[in-house]
Amino acid sequence: MSITSQGELESTLNNQETEARRLAVREHAKQVLRDSGLAQMLQDLNKDELRRRGTFEEYDSMLLLKWGTGYTRRHIWVEIQGNTIRFRLTPHRKCASPVPLCDGEYHTFTSQMWADTELLRLELYKYYKKPVAESSDD
């Protein structure tokens, strides 16, 4: 095998490994969204509150629900890290309450926290009522 062929083979294998990891992360995120009930809650929010005017953008371990016009664009940003669900918020002072965990930018729900679907639903609607506004620097 020539050096070029060996390099191409290694590159192909690296790309396949990277893609396999990416797909595993994506499938895990989908599973957490299903298991927590958050996927259905977001669909219901879009259907009932937004009258299906919201759009979803899916990434490997992140989901955005966007709505509004060019001037009033809002979104709910959800990230899955391991078995935790994180909602990205407008930067703020750290919250004092123990649930959800707060670092001043994200509210994080561990699997024990999101197992309480009513707590997760209440938090989601709180983020819907006070969503993150998109910047207008475009």
C-alpha positions in Angstrom: 0.0 0.0 0.0 1.4 3.4 -0.9 1.8 6.2 1.6 -0.9 8.2 -0.2 -3.4 5.3 -0.1 -2.6 4.7 3.6 -3.2 8.4 4.4 -6.5 8.4 2.5 -7.6 5.2 4.3 -6.7 6.8 7.7 -8.5 10.0 6.8 -11.6 8.0 5.7 -11.5 6.0 9.0 -11.2 9.2 11.0 -14.1 10.8 9.2 -16.2 7.6 9.8 -15.3 7.6 13.5 -16.1 11.3 13.8 -19.5 10.9 12.1 -20.3 7.8 14.2 -19.6 9.9 17.4 -21.7 12.7 16.1 -24.6 10.4 15.4 -24.3 8.8 18.8 -24.4 12.3 20.5 -27.5 13.2 18.3 -29.3 9.9 19.1 -28.6 10.3 22.8 -29.9 13.9 22.8 -33.1 12.7 21.0 -33.5 10.0 23.7 -33.1 12.5 26.6 -35.6 14.8 24.9 -38.1 11.9 24.5 -37.5 10.4 28.0 -37.9 13.8 29.7 -41.1 14.6 27.8 -39.5 17.9 26.7 -39.8 17.1 23.0 -43.6 16.7 23.3 -43.8 19.8 25.5 -42.0 21.9 22.9 -44.3 20.5 20.1 -47.3 21.3 22.3 -46.0 24.8 23.0 -45.6 25.4 19.3 -49.0 24.0 18.5 -51.0 25.6 21.4 -49.3 28.9 22.1 -47.6 29.8 18.9 -50.3 28.3 16.6 -47.5 26.4 14.7 -45.7 29.7 13.8 -42.5 28.5 15.5 -39.7 26.7 13.7 -37.3 24.2 15.1 -33.7 24.0 14.3 -32.0 20.8 15.3 -28.3 20.3 15.9 -26.4 17.3 17.3 -27.1 18.1 21.0 -29.0 21.4 20.7 -32.5 22.4 19.7 -33.8 25.9 19.0 -37.5 26.8 18.9 -37.7 30.2 17.1 -40.7 32.5 16.6 -41.5 36.1 15.8 -40.7 38.5 13.0 -37.4 40.0 12.0 -37.9 42.7 14.6 -39.4 40.5 17.4 -37.4 37.3 16.9 -37.4 35.1 20.0 -36.2 31.7 20.8 -35.8 28.9 23.4 -32.4 27.4 23.2 -32.1 23.8 24.7 -28.8 21.9 25.0 -28.4 18.3 26.1 -25.1 17.5 27.8 -24.9 13.9 29.0 -28.1 13.4 30.9 -28.7 17.0 31.7 -31.0 19.5 29.9 -29.7 23.1 29.8 -31.8 26.1 28.8 -29.7 29.1 27.6 -30.9 32.4 28.9 -30.0 36.0 28.7 -26.9 36.5 30.9 -28.2 37.3 34.4 -27.2 37.1 38.1 -27.0 33.6 39.5 -30.3 32.4 40.8 -30.5 31.6 44.5 -32.9 28.7 44.2 -31.5 25.2 44.1 -33.7 24.1 41.2 -32.7 24.5 38.4 -29.0 24.7 38.7 -27.9 28.2 37.5 -24.5 29.5 36.4 -25.8 32.9 35.3 -26.2 31.9 31.6 -27.8 28.5 31.7 -30.5 26.8 33.8 -29.5 23.1 34.1 -31.8 20.2 34.9 -30.2 16.9 36.0 -32.0 13.7 35.2 -33.5 13.6 38.7 -34.8 17.2 38.2 -36.3 16.6 34.8 -37.9 13.4 36.0 -40.5 15.7 37.5 -42.3 16.5 34.3 -44.5 19.2 35.8 -41.5 21.1 37.1 -40.0 20.9 33.6 -43.2 22.0 32.0 -43.5 25.0 34.4 -39.9 26.0 33.6 -40.4 25.7 29.9 -43.5 28.0 30.0 -41.5 30.4 32.1 -38.9 30.6 29.4 -41.6 30.9 26.8 -43.1 33.9 28.6 -39.6 35.5 28.9 -37.6 34.2 26.0 -34.2 35.1 24.8 -34.3 37.9 22.1 -32.0 37.5 19.1 -29.5 40.2 18.6 -30.2 42.6 15.7 -26.6 42.9 14.4 -27.4 41.4 11.0 
